[in-house]
Amino acid sequence: MITIDNLNLTDIAAKSTLNDKTTLWIYESINFAIKKKHDAIKRKFFLELSELNDVELDFLMWEYHVDYIDSNITRKTKIKLIKRSVFSHFNKGTVGGIKEICEILFSGNVEIIEWFKYGGNPGYFKVNTDGNLSDYEGYKKIIEVVEQYKNIRSWLEGIRLLRKEEKTKIGRASC
């Protein structure tokens, strides 16, 4: 199997084209450019993101097309989003894509319930989360994120915020 690391266009080019010095030079130039770009990509993926400052993280978020950037986002969340950005774009428009991005951003469990699981209209879905949504801004944020990551044919029908109920034991005094 040929990988980018050991790819050489002259190995896979038609032998009749290798006699021309100009064509050979073009192949070598393309090889050089591909290897340089591949090395740059590898450096970014194996980069220790925790060593970068906030401005550098913001530039990486822009470069990797991290769609949802909030001014209140934590450094830890930025790093998670950058690391998952390529895979998030592959999964955009899927239930898994919505679930993953919401879990990162809202620090909680997220469940996507599709229309056929609750008897709704075709194309609709609901989101259940126990994440940290404490105000109207958080609620708006989850709607924005879902809208960006959902399939264009799908419609968000509702969001259910799940809260864990603390049970307190009430004792009864005897007389």
SULLIN-V747961 format. One record per residue. N is the residue number from 1. SS is DSSP state (H for helix, E for strand, - for the rest). PHI is phi as a letter, one per 40 degrees, with the letter a starting at -180 (NA if undefined). BURIAL is + if it has 16 or more other ideal C-beta (glycine too) atoms within 10 Angstrom, else -. Layout:
BEGIN
n | ss | phi | burial
N | SS | PHI | BURIAL
N | SS | PHI | BURIAL
END
This chain:
BEGIN
n | ss | phi | burial
1 | - | NA | -
2 | - | c | -
3 | - | b | -
4 | H | c | -
5 | H | c | -
6 | H | b | -
7 | - | c | -
8 | - | b | -
9 | H | d | -
10 | H | c | -
11 | H | c | -
12 | H | b | -
13 | - | c | -
14 | - | c | -
15 | H | c | -
16 | H | c | -
17 | H | c | -
18 | H | c | -
19 | H | c | -
20 | - | c | -
21 | H | c | -
22 | H | c | -
23 | H | c | -
24 | H | c | -
25 | H | c | -
26 | H | c | -
27 | H | d | +
28 | H | c | -
29 | H | c | -
30 | H | c | -
31 | H | d | -
32 | H | c | -
33 | H | c | -
34 | H | c | -
35 | H | c | -
36 | H | c | -
37 | H | c | -
38 | H | c | -
39 | H | c | -
40 | H | c | -
41 | H | c | -
42 | H | c | -
43 | H | c | -
44 | H | c | -
45 | H | c | -
46 | - | b | -
47 | - | c | -
48 | - | c | -
49 | H | c | -
50 | H | c | -
51 | H | c | -
52 | - | c | +
53 | - | c | -
54 | H | c | -
55 | H | c | -
56 | H | c | -
57 | H | c | +
58 | H | c | +
59 | H | c | -
60 | H | c | +
61 | H | c | +
62 | H | c | -
63 | H | c | -
64 | - | c | +
65 | - | f | -
66 | - | c | +
67 | - | c | +
68 | - | b | +
69 | - | b | -
70 | - | b | -
71 | - | c | -
72 | - | c | -
73 | - | c | +
74 | - | c | -
75 | H | c | -
76 | H | c | -
77 | H | c | -
78 | H | d | +
79 | H | c | +
80 | H | c | +
81 | H | c | +
82 | H | c | +
83 | H | c | +
84 | H | c | +
85 | H | c | +
86 | H | c | -
87 | H | c | -
88 | H | c | +
89 | H | c | -
90 | H | c | -
91 | - | c | +
92 | - | d | -
93 | - | g | -
94 | - | b | -
95 | H | d | +
96 | H | c | -
97 | H | c | +
98 | H | c | +
99 | H | d | +
100 | H | c | +
101 | H | c | +
102 | H | c | +
103 | H | c | -
104 | H | c | +
105 | H | c | +
106 | H | b | +
107 | - | f | -
108 | - | a | -
109 | - | c | -
110 | E | b | +
111 | E | b | -
112 | E | b | +
113 | E | b | +
114 | E | c | -
115 | H | d | +
116 | H | c | -
117 | H | c | -
118 | H | b | -
119 | - | g | -
120 | - | c | +
121 | - | c | -
122 | - | d | -
123 | - | g | -
124 | E | c | +
125 | E | a | +
126 | E | b | +
127 | E | b | +
128 | E | b | -
129 | E | a | +
130 | - | b | +
131 | - | c | +
132 | - | c | -
133 | - | b | +
134 | - | b | -
135 | - | a | -
136 | H | c | -
137 | H | c | -
138 | H | c | +
139 | H | c | -
140 | H | c | -
141 | H | c | +
142 | H | c | +
143 | H | c | -
144 | H | c | -
145 | H | c | +
146 | H | c | +
147 | H | c | -
148 | H | c | -
149 | H | b | +
150 | - | c | +
151 | - | c | -
152 | - | c | -
153 | - | c | -
154 | - | c | +
155 | E | b | -
156 | E | c | +
157 | E | c | -
158 | E | a | -
159 | E | b | -
160 | E | b | -
161 | E | c | +
162 | - | c | -
163 | - | b | -
164 | - | c | -
165 | - | c | -
166 | - | c | -
167 | - | c | -
168 | - | b | -
169 | - | c | -
170 | - | b | -
171 | - | c | -
172 | - | b | -
173 | - | c | -
174 | - | b | -
175 | - | c | -
END
